[in-house]
Amino acid sequence: MCDIRAEKRALRKKILEIRDNIPSELIDKKSAAIWSKLRSCEAFEKASVIYFFVGYGSEVQTAPMIREALKIGKRVAVPRVVSKTDMKFCEIHAIDDLVEGFKGILEPAEDAPVIKAPADLVVLPGVAFDADRNRMGYGRGYYDRFLEAIDKDVPKIALCFNEQIVDEVPHEVTDIKADQILTD
């Protein structure tokens, strides 16, 4: 158990360094390419309620995706960290509804109501991914706990840059795979 956690820490550090060195203009261009793929996915087209992450720093930039999804009539929910172990998804109607929250990440305000509608699609962040759809996040387990609690049939699509794909992501039984990974 300790070895896998050490492997994850080392891989996380390496991939974040690589990702953090991608110029912001290129991040925007790569994010647009990923958006083009996501919006043409059957799971996205069929979804009425989409649980998105809000891209932060050198992550895939999802704000333009969220704006477009809202514009075409999708209901969008994004996470708000409510404790050291838990996050809740709240419906938003505009990116401007978000405030700076946990670690400076944009999230719904504290008084934003938790969405009651179940997700038709969950769009996942992460640090590293592999061909077997294993996903490694930031090490706090927020998404793994959240995904454990939702209907297993809800599609889970991870978004990442090509630089985040590795040969093998160290994984544990509590780590939940993505159904699909979209890259630039």
mmCIF file of the C-alpha atoms, coordinates in Angstrom:
data_MODEL
# 
_entry.id   MODEL 
# 
loop_
_atom_site.group_PDB 
_atom_site.id 
_atom_site.type_symbol 
_atom_site.label_atom_id 
_atom_site.label_alt_id 
_atom_site.label_comp_id 
_atom_site.label_asym_id 
_atom_site.label_entity_id 
_atom_site.label_seq_id 
_atom_site.pdbx_PDB_ins_code 
_atom_site.Cartn_x 
_atom_site.Cartn_y 
_atom_site.Cartn_z 
_atom_site.occupancy 
_atom_site.B_iso_or_equiv 
_atom_site.pdbx_formal_charge 
_atom_site.auth_seq_id 
_atom_site.auth_comp_id 
_atom_site.auth_asym_id 
_atom_site.auth_atom_id 
_atom_site.pdbx_PDB_model_num 
ATOM 1   C CA . MET A 1 1   ? 0.000   0.000  0.000   1.00 0.00 ? 1   MET A CA 1 
ATOM 2   C CA . CYS A 1 2   ? 2.791   2.443  0.895   1.00 0.00 ? 2   CYS A CA 1 
ATOM 3   C CA . ASP A 1 3   ? 4.651   1.624  -2.331  1.00 0.00 ? 3   ASP A CA 1 
ATOM 4   C CA . ILE A 1 4   ? 1.642   2.396  -4.524  1.00 0.00 ? 4   ILE A CA 1 
ATOM 5   C CA . ARG A 1 5   ? 1.080   5.707  -2.743  1.00 0.00 ? 5   ARG A CA 1 
ATOM 6   C CA . ALA A 1 6   ? 4.754   6.608  -3.241  1.00 0.00 ? 6   ALA A CA 1 
ATOM 7   C CA . GLU A 1 7   ? 4.465   5.640  -6.928  1.00 0.00 ? 7   GLU A CA 1 
ATOM 8   C CA . LYS A 1 8   ? 1.386   7.823  -7.268  1.00 0.00 ? 8   LYS A CA 1 
ATOM 9   C CA . ARG A 1 9   ? 3.100   10.781 -5.582  1.00 0.00 ? 9   ARG A CA 1 
ATOM 10  C CA . ALA A 1 10  ? 6.119   10.495 -7.886  1.00 0.00 ? 10  ALA A CA 1 
ATOM 11  C CA . LEU A 1 11  ? 4.003   10.131 -11.024 1.00 0.00 ? 11  LEU A CA 1 
ATOM 12  C CA . ARG A 1 12  ? 1.700   12.986 -9.957  1.00 0.00 ? 12  ARG A CA 1 
ATOM 13  C CA . LYS A 1 13  ? 4.708   15.272 -9.426  1.00 0.00 ? 13  LYS A CA 1 
ATOM 14  C CA . LYS A 1 14  ? 6.215   14.343 -12.806 1.00 0.00 ? 14  LYS A CA 1 
ATOM 15  C CA . ILE A 1 15  ? 3.001   14.788 -14.818 1.00 0.00 ? 15  ILE A CA 1 
ATOM 16  C CA . LEU A 1 16  ? 2.043   18.028 -13.081 1.00 0.00 ? 16  LEU A CA 1 
ATOM 17  C CA . GLU A 1 17  ? 5.495   19.447 -13.893 1.00 0.00 ? 17  GLU A CA 1 
ATOM 18  C CA . ILE A 1 18  ? 5.027   18.496 -17.541 1.00 0.00 ? 18  ILE A CA 1 
ATOM 19  C CA . ARG A 1 19  ? 1.484   19.856 -17.664 1.00 0.00 ? 19  ARG A CA 1 
ATOM 20  C CA . ASP A 1 20  ? 2.434   23.077 -15.854 1.00 0.00 ? 20  ASP A CA 1 
ATOM 21  C CA . ASN A 1 21  ? 5.038   23.733 -18.576 1.00 0.00 ? 21  ASN A CA 1 
ATOM 22  C CA . ILE A 1 22  ? 2.498   23.752 -21.393 1.00 0.00 ? 22  ILE A CA 1 
ATOM 23  C CA . PRO A 1 23  ? 2.132   27.397 -22.524 1.00 0.00 ? 23  PRO A CA 1 
ATOM 24  C CA . SER A 1 24  ? -1.305  28.881 -21.756 1.00 0.00 ? 24  SER A CA 1 
ATOM 25  C CA . GLU A 1 25  ? -2.043  29.604 -25.442 1.00 0.00 ? 25  GLU A CA 1 
ATOM 26  C CA . LEU A 1 26  ? -1.401  25.936 -26.214 1.00 0.00 ? 26  LEU A CA 1 
ATOM 27  C CA . ILE A 1 27  ? -3.581  24.867 -23.259 1.00 0.00 ? 27  ILE A CA 1 
ATOM 28  C CA . ASP A 1 28  ? -6.430  26.893 -24.766 1.00 0.00 ? 28  ASP A CA 1 
ATOM 29  C CA . LYS A 1 29  ? -5.868  25.371 -28.225 1.00 0.00 ? 29  LYS A CA 1 
ATOM 30  C CA . LYS A 1 30  ? -5.657  21.819 -26.832 1.00 0.00 ? 30  LYS A CA 1 
ATOM 31  C CA . SER A 1 31  ? -8.758  22.414 -24.679 1.00 0.00 ? 31  SER A CA 1 
ATOM 32  C CA . ALA A 1 32  ? -10.689 23.566 -27.764 1.00 0.00 ? 32  ALA A CA 1 
ATOM 33  C CA . ALA A 1 33  ? -9.689  20.347 -29.565 1.00 0.00 ? 33  ALA A CA 1 
ATOM 34  C CA . ILE A 1 34  ? -10.910 18.294 -26.602 1.00 0.00 ? 34  ILE A CA 1 
ATOM 35  C CA . TRP A 1 35  ? -14.187 20.240 -26.532 1.00 0.00 ? 35  TRP A CA 1 
ATOM 36  C CA . SER A 1 36  ? -14.711 19.426 -30.206 1.00 0.00 ? 36  SER A CA 1 
ATOM 37  C CA . LYS A 1 37  ? -14.437 15.727 -29.353 1.00 0.00 ? 37  LYS A CA 1 
ATOM 38  C CA . LEU A 1 38  ? -16.617 15.936 -26.238 1.00 0.00 ? 38  LEU A CA 1 
ATOM 39  C CA . ARG A 1 39  ? -19.497 17.771 -27.891 1.00 0.00 ? 39  ARG A CA 1 
ATOM 40  C CA . SER A 1 40  ? -19.659 15.151 -30.646 1.00 0.00 ? 40  SER A CA 1 
ATOM 41  C CA . CYS A 1 41  ? -19.753 12.223 -28.181 1.00 0.00 ? 41  CYS A CA 1 
ATOM 42  C CA . GLU A 1 42  ? -23.028 10.341 -28.048 1.00 0.00 ? 42  GLU A CA 1 
ATOM 43  C CA . ALA A 1 43  ? -22.995 10.508 -24.238 1.00 0.00 ? 43  ALA A CA 1 
ATOM 44  C CA . PHE A 1 44  ? -22.769 14.310 -24.379 1.00 0.00 ? 44  PHE A CA 1 
ATOM 45  C CA . GLU A 1 45  ? -25.418 14.629 -27.076 1.00 0.00 ? 45  GLU A CA 1 
ATOM 46  C CA . LYS A 1 46  ? -27.874 12.469 -25.091 1.00 0.00 ? 46  LYS A CA 1 
ATOM 47  C CA . ALA A 1 47  ? -27.159 14.073 -21.700 1.00 0.00 ? 47  ALA A CA 1 
ATOM 48  C CA . SER A 1 48  ? -29.571 16.599 -20.245 1.00 0.00 ? 48  SER A CA 1 
ATOM 49  C CA . VAL A 1 49  ? -27.697 16.999 -16.929 1.00 0.00 ? 49  VAL A CA 1 
ATOM 50  C CA . ILE A 1 50  ? -23.894 17.152 -17.053 1.00 0.00 ? 50  ILE A CA 1 
ATOM 51  C CA . TYR A 1 51  ? -21.658 17.221 -13.995 1.00 0.00 ? 51  TYR A CA 1 
ATOM 52  C CA . PHE A 1 52  ? -18.522 19.128 -15.113 1.00 0.00 ? 52  PHE A CA 1 
ATOM 53  C CA . PHE A 1 53  ? -15.304 20.008 -13.335 1.00 0.00 ? 53  PHE A CA 1 
ATOM 54  C CA . VAL A 1 54  ? -14.077 23.600 -13.578 1.00 0.00 ? 54  VAL A CA 1 
ATOM 55  C CA . GLY A 1 55  ? -10.610 23.642 -15.159 1.00 0.00 ? 55  GLY A CA 1 
ATOM 56  C CA . TYR A 1 56  ? -7.988  25.228 -12.936 1.00 0.00 ? 56  TYR A CA 1 
ATOM 57  C CA . GLY A 1 57  ? -4.399  26.263 -13.655 1.00 0.00 ? 57  GLY A CA 1 
ATOM 58  C CA . SER A 1 58  ? -2.899  24.024 -16.333 1.00 0.00 ? 58  SER A CA 1 
ATOM 59  C CA . GLU A 1 59  ? -5.897  21.658 -16.460 1.00 0.00 ? 59  GLU A CA 1 
ATOM 60  C CA . VAL A 1 60  ? -8.084  21.296 -19.515 1.00 0.00 ? 60  VAL A CA 1 
ATOM 61  C CA . GLN A 1 61  ? -9.988  24.578 -19.594 1.00 0.00 ? 61  GLN A CA 1 
ATOM 62  C CA . THR A 1 62  ? -13.664 23.706 -19.233 1.00 0.00 ? 62  THR A CA 1 
ATOM 63  C CA . ALA A 1 63  ? -15.172 27.181 -18.740 1.00 0.00 ? 63  ALA A CA 1 
ATOM 64  C CA . PRO A 1 64  ? -15.779 27.612 -22.504 1.00 0.00 ? 64  PRO A CA 1 
ATOM 65  C CA . MET A 1 65  ? -17.270 24.094 -22.600 1.00 0.00 ? 65  MET A CA 1 
ATOM 66  C CA . ILE A 1 66  ? -19.596 24.897 -19.707 1.00 0.00 ? 66  ILE A CA 1 
ATOM 67  C CA . ARG A 1 67  ? -20.683 28.152 -21.367 1.00 0.00 ? 67  ARG A CA 1 
ATOM 68  C CA . GLU A 1 68  ? -21.488 26.332 -24.619 1.00 0.00 ? 68  GLU A CA 1 
ATOM 69  C CA . ALA A 1 69  ? -23.256 23.467 -22.843 1.00 0.00 ? 69  ALA A CA 1 
ATOM 70  C CA . LEU A 1 70  ? -25.462 25.990 -21.037 1.00 0.00 ? 70  LEU A CA 1 
ATOM 71  C CA . LYS A 1 71  ? -26.074 27.881 -24.275 1.00 0.00 ? 71  LYS A CA 1 
ATOM 72  C CA . ILE A 1 72  ? -27.378 24.735 -26.019 1.00 0.00 ? 72  ILE A CA 1 
ATOM 73  C CA . GLY A 1 73  ? -29.729 23.964 -23.136 1.00 0.00 ? 73  GLY A CA 1 
ATOM 74  C CA . LYS A 1 74  ? -27.799 21.446 -21.035 1.00 0.00 ? 74  LYS A CA 1 
ATOM 75  C CA . ARG A 1 75  ? -28.194 21.603 -17.266 1.00 0.00 ? 75  ARG A CA 1 
ATOM 76  C CA . VAL A 1 76  ? -24.735 21.917 -15.731 1.00 0.00 ? 76  VAL A CA 1 
ATOM 77  C CA . ALA A 1 77  ? -23.575 21.181 -12.201 1.00 0.00 ? 77  ALA A CA 1 
ATOM 78  C CA . VAL A 1 78  ? -20.063 21.732 -10.848 1.00 0.00 ? 78  VAL A CA 1 
ATOM 79  C CA . PRO A 1 79  ? -18.474 20.658 -7.558  1.00 0.00 ? 79  PRO A CA 1 
ATOM 80  C CA . ARG A 1 80  ? -18.127 22.609 -4.349  1.00 0.00 ? 80  ARG A CA 1 
ATOM 81  C CA . VAL A 1 81  ? -15.790 21.222 -1.702  1.00 0.00 ? 81  VAL A CA 1 
ATOM 82  C CA . VAL A 1 82  ? -17.741 20.985 1.556   1.00 0.00 ? 82  VAL A CA 1 
ATOM 83  C CA . SER A 1 83  ? -15.214 19.172 3.762   1.00 0.00 ? 83  SER A CA 1 
ATOM 84  C CA . LYS A 1 84  ? -11.801 17.519 3.665   1.00 0.00 ? 84  LYS A CA 1 
ATOM 85  C CA . THR A 1 85  ? -13.422 14.396 2.238   1.00 0.00 ? 85  THR A CA 1 
ATOM 86  C CA . ASP A 1 86  ? -16.563 15.519 0.457   1.00 0.00 ? 86  ASP A CA 1 
ATOM 87  C CA . MET A 1 87  ? -17.767 17.613 -2.442  1.00 0.00 ? 87  MET A CA 1 
ATOM 88  C CA . LYS A 1 88  ? -21.294 18.355 -3.623  1.00 0.00 ? 88  LYS A CA 1 
ATOM 89  C CA . PHE A 1 89  ? -22.446 19.263 -7.114  1.00 0.00 ? 89  PHE A CA 1 
ATOM 90  C CA . CYS A 1 90  ? -24.477 22.443 -7.507  1.00 0.00 ? 90  CYS A CA 1 
ATOM 91  C CA . GLU A 1 91  ? -26.355 23.518 -10.612 1.00 0.00 ? 91  GLU A CA 1 
ATOM 92  C CA . ILE A 1 92  ? -25.128 26.715 -12.252 1.00 0.00 ? 92  ILE A CA 1 
ATOM 93  C CA . HIS A 1 93  ? -26.690 28.921 -14.908 1.00 0.00 ? 93  HIS A CA 1 
ATOM 94  C CA . ALA A 1 94  ? -23.537 30.856 -15.838 1.00 0.00 ? 94  ALA A CA 1 
ATOM 95  C CA . ILE A 1 95  ? -19.799 30.733 -15.203 1.00 0.00 ? 95  ILE A CA 1 
ATOM 96  C CA . ASP A 1 96  ? -20.269 34.072 -13.442 1.00 0.00 ? 96  ASP A CA 1 
ATOM 97  C CA . ASP A 1 97  ? -22.171 32.169 -10.721 1.00 0.00 ? 97  ASP A CA 1 
ATOM 98  C CA . LEU A 1 98  ? -18.829 30.788 -9.487  1.00 0.00 ? 98  LEU A CA 1 
ATOM 99  C CA . VAL A 1 99  ? -16.583 32.155 -6.751  1.00 0.00 ? 99  VAL A CA 1 
ATOM 100 C CA . GLU A 1 100 ? -13.040 31.327 -5.734  1.00 0.00 ? 100 GLU A CA 1 
ATOM 101 C CA . GLY A 1 101 ? -13.100 28.351 -3.374  1.00 0.00 ? 101 GLY A CA 1 
ATOM 102 C CA . PHE A 1 102 ? -10.914 25.431 -2.283  1.00 0.00 ? 102 PHE A CA 1 
ATOM 103 C CA . LYS A 1 103 ? -7.299  26.003 -3.453  1.00 0.00 ? 103 LYS A CA 1 
ATOM 104 C CA . GLY A 1 104 ? -8.500  28.953 -5.528  1.00 0.00 ? 104 GLY A CA 1 
ATOM 105 C CA . ILE A 1 105 ? -10.638 26.783 -7.787  1.00 0.00 ? 105 ILE A CA 1 
ATOM 106 C CA . LEU A 1 106 ? -13.853 28.350 -9.029  1.00 0.00 ? 106 LEU A CA 1 
ATOM 107 C CA . GLU A 1 107 ? -16.889 26.731 -7.434  1.00 0.00 ? 107 GLU A CA 1 
ATOM 108 C CA . PRO A 1 108 ? -20.500 27.531 -6.551  1.00 0.00 ? 108 PRO A CA 1 
ATOM 109 C CA . ALA A 1 109 ? -21.032 29.876 -3.604  1.00 0.00 ? 109 ALA A CA 1 
ATOM 110 C CA . GLU A 1 110 ? -21.713 28.330 -0.193  1.00 0.00 ? 110 GLU A CA 1 
ATOM 111 C CA . ASP A 1 111 ? -25.416 29.101 -0.450  1.00 0.00 ? 111 ASP A CA 1 
ATOM 112 C CA . ALA A 1 112 ? -25.808 27.485 -3.901  1.00 0.00 ? 112 ALA A CA 1 
ATOM 113 C CA . PRO A 1 113 ? -28.284 24.606 -3.694  1.00 0.00 ? 113 PRO A CA 1 
ATOM 114 C CA . VAL A 1 114 ? -27.067 21.067 -4.296  1.00 0.00 ? 114 VAL A CA 1 
ATOM 115 C CA . ILE A 1 115 ? -28.506 19.720 -7.530  1.00 0.00 ? 115 ILE A CA 1 
ATOM 116 C CA . LYS A 1 116 ? -31.275 17.172 -7.078  1.00 0.00 ? 116 LYS A CA 1 
ATOM 117 C CA . ALA A 1 117 ? -31.201 15.825 -10.649 1.00 0.00 ? 117 ALA A CA 1 
ATOM 118 C CA . PRO A 1 118 ? -28.909 12.849 -11.175 1.00 0.00 ? 118 PRO A CA 1 
ATOM 119 C CA . ALA A 1 119 ? -26.109 13.165 -13.712 1.00 0.00 ? 119 ALA A CA 1 
ATOM 120 C CA . ASP A 1 120 ? -26.555 11.880 -17.249 1.00 0.00 ? 120 ASP A CA 1 
ATOM 121 C CA . LEU A 1 121 ? -22.816 12.393 -17.789 1.00 0.00 ? 121 LEU A CA 1 
ATOM 122 C CA . VAL A 1 122 ? -19.858 13.098 -15.496 1.00 0.00 ? 122 VAL A CA 1 
ATOM 123 C CA . VAL A 1 123 ? -16.860 14.934 -16.983 1.00 0.00 ? 123 VAL A CA 1 
ATOM 124 C CA . LEU A 1 124 ? -13.766 14.062 -14.950 1.00 0.00 ? 124 LEU A CA 1 
ATOM 125 C CA . PRO A 1 125 ? -10.477 15.835 -14.259 1.00 0.00 ? 125 PRO A CA 1 
ATOM 126 C CA . GLY A 1 126 ? -7.268  14.056 -13.390 1.00 0.00 ? 126 GLY A CA 1 
ATOM 127 C CA . VAL A 1 127 ? -3.505  14.151 -13.418 1.00 0.00 ? 127 VAL A CA 1 
ATOM 128 C CA . ALA A 1 128 ? -2.570  10.944 -15.268 1.00 0.00 ? 128 ALA A CA 1 
ATOM 129 C CA . PHE A 1 129 ? -4.399  8.308  -17.290 1.00 0.00 ? 129 PHE A CA 1 
ATOM 130 C CA . ASP A 1 130 ? -3.519  5.077  -19.071 1.00 0.00 ? 130 ASP A CA 1 
ATOM 131 C CA . ALA A 1 131 ? -4.875  2.995  -21.968 1.00 0.00 ? 131 ALA A CA 1 
ATOM 132 C CA . ASP A 1 132 ? -6.886  0.846  -19.523 1.00 0.00 ? 132 ASP A CA 1 
ATOM 133 C CA . ARG A 1 133 ? -8.799  4.029  -18.540 1.00 0.00 ? 133 ARG A CA 1 
ATOM 134 C CA . ASN A 1 134 ? -7.234  4.149  -15.073 1.00 0.00 ? 134 ASN A CA 1 
ATOM 135 C CA . ARG A 1 135 ? -7.313  7.653  -13.660 1.00 0.00 ? 135 ARG A CA 1 
ATOM 136 C CA . MET A 1 136 ? -5.105  9.252  -11.055 1.00 0.00 ? 136 MET A CA 1 
ATOM 137 C CA . GLY A 1 137 ? -6.380  12.439 -9.479  1.00 0.00 ? 137 GLY A CA 1 
ATOM 138 C CA . TYR A 1 138 ? -4.769  14.835 -7.062  1.00 0.00 ? 138 TYR A CA 1 
ATOM 139 C CA . GLY A 1 139 ? -4.647  12.409 -4.149  1.00 0.00 ? 139 GLY A CA 1 
ATOM 140 C CA . ARG A 1 140 ? -7.600  13.453 -2.008  1.00 0.00 ? 140 ARG A CA 1 
ATOM 141 C CA . GLY A 1 141 ? -10.116 10.945 -3.382  1.00 0.00 ? 141 GLY A CA 1 
ATOM 142 C CA . TYR A 1 142 ? -12.979 13.402 -3.885  1.00 0.00 ? 142 TYR A CA 1 
ATOM 143 C CA . TYR A 1 143 ? -14.000 12.012 -7.270  1.00 0.00 ? 143 TYR A CA 1 
ATOM 144 C CA . ASP A 1 144 ? -13.520 8.353  -6.325  1.00 0.00 ? 144 ASP A CA 1 
ATOM 145 C CA . ARG A 1 145 ? -15.847 8.781  -3.331  1.00 0.00 ? 145 ARG A CA 1 
ATOM 146 C CA . PHE A 1 146 ? -18.337 10.709 -5.445  1.00 0.00 ? 146 PHE A CA 1 
ATOM 147 C CA . LEU A 1 147 ? -18.277 8.154  -8.286  1.00 0.00 ? 147 LEU A CA 1 
ATOM 148 C CA . GLU A 1 148 ? -18.719 5.288  -5.841  1.00 0.00 ? 148 GLU A CA 1 
ATOM 149 C CA . ALA A 1 149 ? -22.015 6.822  -4.743  1.00 0.00 ? 149 ALA A CA 1 
ATOM 150 C CA . ILE A 1 150 ? -23.610 7.400  -8.169  1.00 0.00 ? 150 ILE A CA 1 
ATOM 151 C CA . ASP A 1 151 ? -25.343 5.053  -10.586 1.00 0.00 ? 151 ASP A CA 1 
ATOM 152 C CA . LYS A 1 152 ? -22.704 2.858  -12.228 1.00 0.00 ? 152 LYS A CA 1 
ATOM 153 C CA . ASP A 1 153 ? -24.369 3.297  -15.633 1.00 0.00 ? 153 ASP A CA 1 
ATOM 154 C CA . VAL A 1 154 ? -23.720 7.059  -15.754 1.00 0.00 ? 154 VAL A CA 1 
ATOM 155 C CA . PRO A 1 155 ? -20.991 7.631  -18.388 1.00 0.00 ? 155 PRO A CA 1 
ATOM 156 C CA . LYS A 1 156 ? -17.729 8.994  -17.001 1.00 0.00 ? 156 LYS A CA 1 
ATOM 157 C CA . ILE A 1 157 ? -15.580 10.847 -19.536 1.00 0.00 ? 157 ILE A CA 1 
ATOM 158 C CA . ALA A 1 158 ? -12.149 12.109 -18.487 1.00 0.00 ? 158 ALA A CA 1 
ATOM 159 C CA . LEU A 1 159 ? -10.525 15.067 -20.222 1.00 0.00 ? 159 LEU A CA 1 
ATOM 160 C CA . CYS A 1 160 ? -6.766  15.449 -20.441 1.00 0.00 ? 160 CYS A CA 1 
ATOM 161 C CA . PHE A 1 161 ? -3.877  16.480 -22.638 1.00 0.00 ? 161 PHE A CA 1 
ATOM 162 C CA . ASN A 1 162 ? -1.780  13.915 -24.541 1.00 0.00 ? 162 ASN A CA 1 
ATOM 163 C CA . GLU A 1 163 ? 1.063   14.697 -22.125 1.00 0.00 ? 163 GLU A CA 1 
ATOM 164 C CA . GLN A 1 164 ? -0.993  13.183 -19.292 1.00 0.00 ? 164 GLN A CA 1 
ATOM 165 C CA . ILE A 1 165 ? -1.245  9.710  -20.852 1.00 0.00 ? 165 ILE A CA 1 
ATOM 166 C CA . VAL A 1 166 ? 1.234   7.263  -19.324 1.00 0.00 ? 166 VAL A CA 1 
ATOM 167 C CA . ASP A 1 167 ? 1.980   3.564  -19.807 1.00 0.00 ? 167 ASP A CA 1 
ATOM 168 C CA . GLU A 1 168 ? 0.430   2.593  -16.500 1.00 0.00 ? 168 GLU A CA 1 
ATOM 169 C CA . VAL A 1 169 ? -1.287  4.455  -13.694 1.00 0.00 ? 169 VAL A CA 1 
ATOM 170 C CA . PRO A 1 170 ? -0.702  2.824  -10.295 1.00 0.00 ? 170 PRO A CA 1 
ATOM 171 C CA . HIS A 1 171 ? -4.166  2.024  -9.009  1.00 0.00 ? 171 HIS A CA 1 
ATOM 172 C CA . GLU A 1 172 ? -6.001  0.606  -6.015  1.00 0.00 ? 172 GLU A CA 1 
ATOM 173 C CA . VAL A 1 173 ? -9.417  -1.040 -5.686  1.00 0.00 ? 173 VAL A CA 1 
ATOM 174 C CA . THR A 1 174 ? -10.916 2.285  -4.552  1.00 0.00 ? 174 THR A CA 1 
ATOM 175 C CA . ASP A 1 175 ? -9.818  4.002  -7.782  1.00 0.00 ? 175 ASP A CA 1 
ATOM 176 C CA . ILE A 1 176 ? -12.658 4.228  -10.290 1.00 0.00 ? 176 ILE A CA 1 
ATOM 177 C CA . LYS A 1 177 ? -11.882 4.081  -13.995 1.00 0.00 ? 177 LYS A CA 1 
ATOM 178 C CA . ALA A 1 178 ? -13.189 6.470  -16.612 1.00 0.00 ? 178 ALA A CA 1 
ATOM 179 C CA . ASP A 1 179 ? -15.434 4.975  -19.298 1.00 0.00 ? 179 ASP A CA 1 
ATOM 180 C CA . GLN A 1 180 ? -13.692 7.079  -21.909 1.00 0.00 ? 180 GLN A CA 1 
ATOM 181 C CA . ILE A 1 181 ? -10.688 9.428  -22.033 1.00 0.00 ? 181 ILE A CA 1 
ATOM 182 C CA . LEU A 1 182 ? -10.610 12.323 -24.485 1.00 0.00 ? 182 LEU A CA 1 
ATOM 183 C CA . THR A 1 183 ? -7.320  14.024 -25.336 1.00 0.00 ? 183 THR A CA 1 
ATOM 184 C CA . ASP A 1 184 ? -6.265  16.699 -27.757 1.00 0.00 ? 184 ASP A CA 1 
# 
